[in-house]
């Protein structure tokens, strides 16, 4: 049984990746994607539960879709017409399971991230009249990673490739270990093969995904290659190697070596604990690596970091951030912060502001602390009033805008290597990213999409740059870009 489906994605890049795999899985079983949700037989809400705001959006959307379902049932043209099937997937599905079905009578199916491969069979049952069902089981014993099916002409310039799932960090504020399970790593050979297939289909940039992407391990790879004693990481199984060291730098080297057509390699999101000397050396040695790392810190206060169970100190974070920035000329950092964590004092917040200035982030994302079910932070005392949270968030975001403006304005008058990722919003305009991930708008022909070009930056905006194609260097051919180390 098949029909049309529509996927609405909430949340992070991992959810976008999962939505792509859902679509590919359904299409392989004869289903057809429908851009207009009002016309679809099945609507899938792929959810995020990291913050309460995302769950509020889900509840609002479910209310709207339940009304749509009732209206479609009341006005359908004949008895043979099928009801709208509503599905919740992703982290909220894993978190709530049967409880979500009990609260939302319009729902037909709840499916967790590890059960995507079962979606065609479960949907066939739902469309055939089966009762509402929840399927949210982790694949801990036999981890399964759905392979992408890139096709020439349909593959984006920048493609997501997952390296792992789950998280072992157990930060006190975070629900991810509950909704995604413990860390399970994909074999390096499979990751490299998928990167090769994406590039063969037209991708020019790969973004490696993982909850803690730099914790990657694979027994088929050589052991970590150095000691890094700057953070307390516990005991390593490899003599002479700190437990913070992983095989992620070796994975980066293998991709750079075995995917020669790749123009740019990025990853998100690393944990600072694994931003080791080996990772910095990989950035120094591999031209294909972007000159930008998003390195979440969450707070600049040691007292708050301890309550968050982040497993590093302010000084250790600064040391590792500085080492990454020094590894490659022009390498920049962005980060995430949480404000209003239980017990956060004015002095703690001032430490966050001072850390942002000291590290010199080029951009930051900041959020008010949101209590999440099943997390240790629920037991912490010292709840921060909402107005104080709001004031701290506004002050931190204002500082972030200041740091971003300073970075972007400093690039005016420079020439940047830009990977053109697509056409812009206006005719004749293109949009791309610099080596340090700044957005650049430039006028040029559509056939430059997928090419690396030199752009002279002429103007900065709040979140992007404007430039002109370098004179005499309209574009590097794809084959040349692939072999010049970008």
GIZIUR-V230505 format. One record per backbone hydrogen bond with DSSP energy under -1.0 kcal/mol. NH is the residue of the N-H (numbers start at 1). CO is the residue of the C=O. Records with the same first field share a line. If there is no record, write none. Layout:
BEGIN
NH=CO, CO
END
This chain:
BEGIN
5=32
6=42
8=44
10=46
16=12
17=13
18=14
19=15
20=16
21=17
22=18
23=19
24=20
25=21
26=22
27=23
28=24
29=26
30=27
31=26
32=3
34=5
39=36
40=37
42=4
43=85
44=6
45=87
46=8
47=89
55=51
56=52
57=53
58=54
59=55
60=56
61=57
62=58
63=59
64=60
65=61
66=62
67=63
68=64
69=65
70=66
71=67
72=68
73=69
74=70
75=71
81=78
85=41
87=43
88=109
89=45
91=47
94=90
95=91
96=92
97=93
99=96
100=97
101=97
102=98
103=99
104=100
107=104
108=86
109=86
110=133
111=88
112=135
115=112
118=115
119=116
122=118
123=119
124=120
125=121
126=122
127=123
128=124
129=126
130=125
133=108
135=110
154=151
159=205
161=207
163=209
165=184
167=181
172=308
174=171
178=175
179=175
180=176
184=165
186=163
191=187
192=188
193=189
194=190
195=191
196=192
197=193
198=194
199=195
200=196
201=197
202=199
203=198
204=157
205=157
206=264
207=159
208=266
209=161
210=268
213=269
215=212
221=218
233=231
241=238
245=242
247=216
251=247
252=248
253=249
254=250
255=251
256=252
257=253
258=254
259=255
262=259
263=204
264=204
265=288
266=206
268=208
274=271
275=272
276=274
280=276
281=277
282=278
283=279
284=280
285=281
286=282
289=286
290=265
291=435
293=332
295=334
297=336
298=336
299=297
305=301
306=302
307=303
308=304
310=305
317=313
318=314
319=315
320=316
321=317
322=318
323=319
324=320
325=321
326=322
331=328
332=291
334=293
335=363
337=365
338=298
339=367
343=382
344=341
349=345
350=346
351=347
352=348
353=349
354=350
355=351
356=352
357=353
358=354
359=355
360=356
361=356
362=333
365=335
367=337
369=339
375=372
377=172
378=375
379=376
380=377
389=385
390=386
391=387
392=388
393=389
394=390
395=391
396=392
397=393
398=394
399=395
400=396
401=397
402=398
403=399
404=400
405=401
406=402
407=403
408=404
409=405
410=406
411=408
412=409
413=457
414=411
416=455
418=453
419=433
420=451
421=431
422=431
424=429
429=426
430=442
431=422
432=440
433=419
434=438
437=434
440=432
441=465
442=430
444=428
448=445
449=446
450=420
451=448
453=418
455=416
456=468
457=414
458=466
459=466
461=464
465=439
466=459
467=441
468=456
470=454
473=470
476=452
481=477
482=478
END
